[in-house]
């Protein structure tokens, strides 16, 4: 149903460096890039996540209550995603750990360099 999601950025080069590192923890790579946008996804696939300069040329802003949620293959990847984000300028919104959302739920929350919220998780019974 959903083809892709995107976040706006005010510094595409800096956001690209951040996401190159953070999304690599999930096996995602930069698939497309130009002066206004960068698309990420599985190697050989189509971009599923984009970071871009807003097309109206106004400043990018974050959405209150919005986030992008990524599946992780295991808890170690949740931990790694969070650590790489923190090491590259991300902001803590909830360190890796169990949550009471569902049995076996393990996740982490952070914000990117523009304040967009990222959530990574796995459910392992």
Backbone as numpy.savetxt, mean C-alpha at the origin, in Angstrom:
# Nx Ny Nz CAx CAy CAz Cx Cy Cz
-14.67 -7.74 -9.86 -15.49 -6.54 -9.86 -14.63 -5.28 -9.86
-13.56 -5.24 -9.09 -12.70 -4.05 -9.06 -11.48 -4.32 -9.92
-11.18 -3.39 -10.80 -10.02 -3.52 -11.69 -8.75 -3.06 -11.00
-8.82 -1.93 -10.30 -7.64 -1.38 -9.65 -8.08 -0.31 -8.66
-7.16 0.09 -7.79 -7.38 1.19 -6.86 -6.19 2.13 -6.98
-6.38 3.38 -6.57 -5.28 4.33 -6.64 -5.32 5.31 -5.48
-4.13 5.85 -5.19 -3.96 6.92 -4.23 -3.29 8.08 -4.94
-3.66 9.29 -4.57 -2.99 10.47 -5.06 -1.73 10.74 -4.28
-0.79 11.42 -4.92 0.45 11.81 -4.26 0.84 13.21 -4.71
1.57 13.90 -3.85 2.10 15.21 -4.19 3.56 15.14 -4.63
4.18 13.97 -4.53 5.57 13.78 -4.94 5.68 12.37 -5.52
5.47 12.25 -6.83 5.41 10.95 -7.48 6.73 10.17 -7.35
7.84 10.84 -7.52 9.13 10.15 -7.43 9.32 9.55 -6.03
9.06 10.32 -5.02 9.21 9.86 -3.64 8.22 8.74 -3.32
6.97 8.90 -3.76 5.95 7.87 -3.54 6.36 6.58 -4.27
6.92 6.71 -5.47 7.36 5.54 -6.22 8.44 4.78 -5.48
9.40 5.49 -4.91 10.45 4.83 -4.13 9.85 4.10 -2.94
8.91 4.73 -2.24 8.24 4.12 -1.09 7.52 2.84 -1.52
6.68 2.95 -2.53 5.88 1.79 -2.94 6.71 0.72 -3.63
7.79 1.07 -4.31 8.68 0.04 -4.86 9.14 -0.89 -3.74
9.51 -0.33 -2.63 10.03 -1.12 -1.51 8.92 -1.84 -0.75
7.86 -1.11 -0.42 6.79 -1.69 0.41 6.04 -2.79 -0.34
5.66 -2.53 -1.57 4.88 -3.52 -2.32 5.72 -4.73 -2.74
7.03 -4.57 -2.79 7.90 -5.71 -3.08 7.75 -6.80 -2.02
7.41 -6.42 -0.79 7.21 -7.41 0.27 6.06 -8.35 -0.06
5.15 -7.91 -0.91 4.00 -8.72 -1.33 4.23 -9.36 -2.70
5.40 -9.14 -3.28 5.69 -9.67 -4.61 5.22 -8.80 -5.75
4.77 -7.58 -5.46 4.31 -6.67 -6.50 5.49 -5.88 -7.05
5.40 -5.57 -8.34 6.45 -4.81 -9.01 5.83 -3.64 -9.77
6.68 -2.68 -10.08 6.26 -1.54 -10.90 6.07 -2.04 -12.33
4.86 -1.90 -12.85 4.55 -2.39 -14.20 4.46 -1.28 -15.23
4.01 -0.11 -14.81 3.88 1.02 -15.72 4.25 2.29 -14.98
4.81 3.23 -15.70 5.14 4.52 -15.09 5.26 5.57 -16.18
4.84 6.77 -15.84 5.04 7.93 -16.69 5.13 9.15 -15.79
4.98 10.33 -16.32 5.16 11.55 -15.53 4.07 11.79 -14.50
2.93 11.10 -14.61 1.82 11.37 -13.68 1.35 10.17 -12.88
1.81 8.94 -13.23 1.30 7.78 -12.50 2.27 6.61 -12.56
2.14 5.74 -11.55 2.91 4.51 -11.47 1.92 3.41 -11.11
1.99 2.30 -11.86 1.10 1.17 -11.62 1.87 -0.06 -11.15
1.32 -0.76 -10.15 1.95 -1.94 -9.55 1.03 -3.15 -9.66
1.66 -4.31 -9.73 0.94 -5.56 -9.73 1.91 -6.72 -9.80
1.37 -7.92 -10.04 2.21 -9.11 -10.17 2.97 -9.04 -11.49
4.22 -9.49 -11.47 5.03 -9.50 -12.69 4.28 -10.23 -13.79
4.23 -9.63 -14.97 3.54 -10.21 -16.10 2.05 -9.96 -16.13
1.53 -9.32 -15.07 0.10 -9.04 -14.99 -0.22 -7.60 -15.32
-1.40 -7.20 -14.93 -1.85 -5.81 -15.11 -1.73 -5.06 -13.80
-1.53 -3.75 -13.86 -1.49 -2.97 -12.63 -2.82 -3.05 -11.88
-2.72 -3.27 -10.58 -3.89 -3.33 -9.72 -3.89 -2.22 -8.68
-2.73 -1.61 -8.49 -2.59 -0.50 -7.55 -1.82 0.61 -8.23
-2.35 1.81 -8.14 -1.74 2.98 -8.77 -1.49 4.07 -7.74
-0.42 4.81 -7.94 -0.16 6.04 -7.22 0.01 7.10 -8.30
-0.65 8.25 -8.12 -0.67 9.22 -9.21 -0.80 10.65 -8.72
-0.40 11.56 -9.59 -0.65 12.98 -9.36 -2.09 13.22 -9.77
-2.87 13.95 -8.97 -4.25 14.20 -9.35 -4.35 14.88 -10.71
-5.29 14.41 -11.51 -5.46 14.93 -12.86 -5.95 16.37 -12.90
-6.61 16.83 -11.81 -7.07 18.22 -11.78 -5.96 19.19 -11.39
-4.75 18.65 -11.17 -3.56 19.43 -10.83 -3.63 20.13 -9.47
-4.61 19.76 -8.68 -4.69 20.27 -7.30 -3.91 19.32 -6.41
-3.69 19.72 -5.16 -2.96 18.88 -4.22 -3.71 17.59 -3.94
-2.95 16.51 -3.82 -3.53 15.23 -3.42 -3.92 15.32 -1.95
-5.04 14.74 -1.61 -5.48 14.66 -0.22 -5.87 13.22 0.07
-5.86 12.87 1.34 -6.24 11.51 1.73 -7.72 11.47 2.08
-8.31 10.33 1.93 -9.72 10.17 2.26 -9.90 9.76 3.71
-10.78 10.41 4.41 -11.09 10.05 5.79 -11.98 8.82 5.77
-11.49 7.73 6.35 -12.24 6.49 6.36 -11.88 5.56 5.22
-10.98 5.98 4.34 -10.61 5.11 3.23 -9.23 4.50 3.48
-9.04 3.32 2.92 -7.76 2.62 3.02 -7.70 1.59 1.91
-6.50 1.16 1.58 -6.31 0.04 0.68 -5.85 -1.12 1.54
-6.46 -2.27 1.32 -6.18 -3.47 2.12 -5.51 -4.51 1.24
-4.36 -5.00 1.70 -3.57 -5.98 0.96 -3.59 -7.32 1.69
-3.73 -8.40 0.93 -3.60 -9.76 1.46 -2.12 -10.10 1.59
-1.76 -10.76 2.66 -0.40 -11.26 2.83 -0.44 -12.79 2.86
0.60 -13.45 2.40 0.60 -14.91 2.41 0.86 -15.52 3.78
1.45 -14.73 4.69 1.74 -15.23 6.04 2.03 -14.05 6.97
2.16 -14.34 8.25 2.40 -13.29 9.25 3.74 -12.60 9.04
4.73 -13.35 8.58 6.05 -12.76 8.37 5.99 -11.64 7.33
5.17 -11.81 6.32 5.04 -10.77 5.30 4.30 -9.55 5.86
3.31 -9.78 6.72 2.65 -8.65 7.39 3.70 -7.85 8.16
4.53 -8.55 8.93 5.59 -7.88 9.71 6.56 -7.14 8.80
6.96 -7.78 7.70 7.93 -7.18 6.78 7.35 -5.96 6.09
6.11 -6.04 5.60 5.43 -4.92 4.96 5.45 -3.71 5.89
5.03 -3.92 7.12 4.97 -2.85 8.11 6.37 -2.27 8.38
7.37 -3.14 8.58 8.72 -2.68 8.88 9.28 -1.86 7.72
9.12 -2.34 6.50 9.63 -1.62 5.34 8.93 -0.27 5.22
7.63 -0.23 5.46 6.91 1.04 5.43 7.47 2.00 6.49
7.67 1.52 7.70 8.19 2.38 8.77 9.62 2.85 8.45
10.43 1.95 7.90 11.82 2.29 7.58 11.93 3.29 6.42
10.85 3.47 5.67 10.88 4.34 4.49 9.96 5.54 4.62
9.68 5.95 5.85 8.93 7.18 6.07 7.45 7.02 6.34
6.95 5.78 6.37 5.55 5.55 6.69 5.26 5.91 8.15
3.99 6.04 8.45 3.55 6.41 9.80 2.72 5.28 10.39
3.02 4.92 11.63 2.32 3.84 12.32 0.85 4.17 12.54
0.01 3.21 12.22 -1.42 3.30 12.53 -1.90 2.04 13.23
-0.97 1.16 13.60 -1.31 -0.09 14.27 -0.29 -1.16 13.93
0.60 -1.43 14.87 1.68 -2.39 14.64 1.12 -3.79 14.36
1.91 -4.64 13.73 1.44 -6.00 13.44 1.02 -6.73 14.70
-0.07 -7.46 14.57 -0.55 -8.26 15.68 -1.94 -8.79 15.41
-2.40 -9.65 16.32 -3.74 -10.20 16.17 -4.79 -9.11 16.37
-5.89 -9.26 15.70 -7.05 -8.37 15.86 -8.26 -9.26 16.11
-9.27 -8.70 16.72 -10.46 -9.50 17.03 -11.52 -9.45 15.94
-11.12 -9.09 14.72 -12.06 -9.01 13.60 -12.59 -10.38 13.21
-11.72 -11.39 13.26 -12.07 -12.76 12.89 -11.04 -13.69 13.53
-11.41 -14.93 13.81 -10.42 -15.86 14.36 -9.22 -16.00 13.42
-8.02 -15.92 13.99 -6.80 -16.06 13.21 -6.38 -14.82 12.44
-7.06 -13.68 12.67 -6.75 -12.45 11.95 -5.47 -11.84 12.51
-4.55 -11.49 11.62 -3.29 -10.86 11.99 -3.03 -9.76 10.98
-2.86 -8.53 11.45 -2.71 -7.43 10.51 -1.93 -6.27 11.06
-1.70 -5.30 10.18 -0.97 -4.07 10.54 -1.54 -2.92 9.72
-1.38 -1.72 10.25 -1.85 -0.50 9.59 -0.74 0.54 9.58
-0.65 1.28 8.48 0.29 2.39 8.42 -0.22 3.40 7.40
0.44 4.52 7.33 0.13 5.54 6.34 1.36 5.75 5.46
1.09 6.05 4.19 2.19 6.32 3.27 2.67 7.76 3.44
3.51 8.22 2.57 4.12 9.54 2.68 3.14 10.69 2.49
1.98 10.40 1.88 0.94 11.42 1.69 -0.21 11.27 2.68
-0.08 10.35 3.63 -1.11 10.16 4.64 -2.20 9.17 4.27
-2.04 8.47 3.15 -3.01 7.44 2.76 -2.84 6.21 3.63
-3.94 5.61 4.04 -3.90 4.48 4.96 -3.77 3.16 4.22
-2.81 2.34 4.68 -2.56 1.01 4.16 -2.82 -0.01 5.26
-3.38 -1.13 4.87 -3.69 -2.20 5.80 -3.26 -3.50 5.15
-2.51 -4.31 5.85 -2.07 -5.61 5.34 -2.46 -6.65 6.37
-2.94 -7.81 5.89 -3.41 -8.81 6.84 -3.37 -10.22 6.26
-3.54 -11.17 7.17 -3.78 -12.57 6.83 -4.71 -13.15 7.87
-5.50 -14.11 7.46 -6.31 -14.89 8.39 -5.81 -16.32 8.31
-5.26 -16.79 9.43 -4.79 -18.16 9.53 -5.46 -18.80 10.73
-6.31 -19.76 10.47 -7.01 -20.41 11.61 -6.07 -21.14 12.54
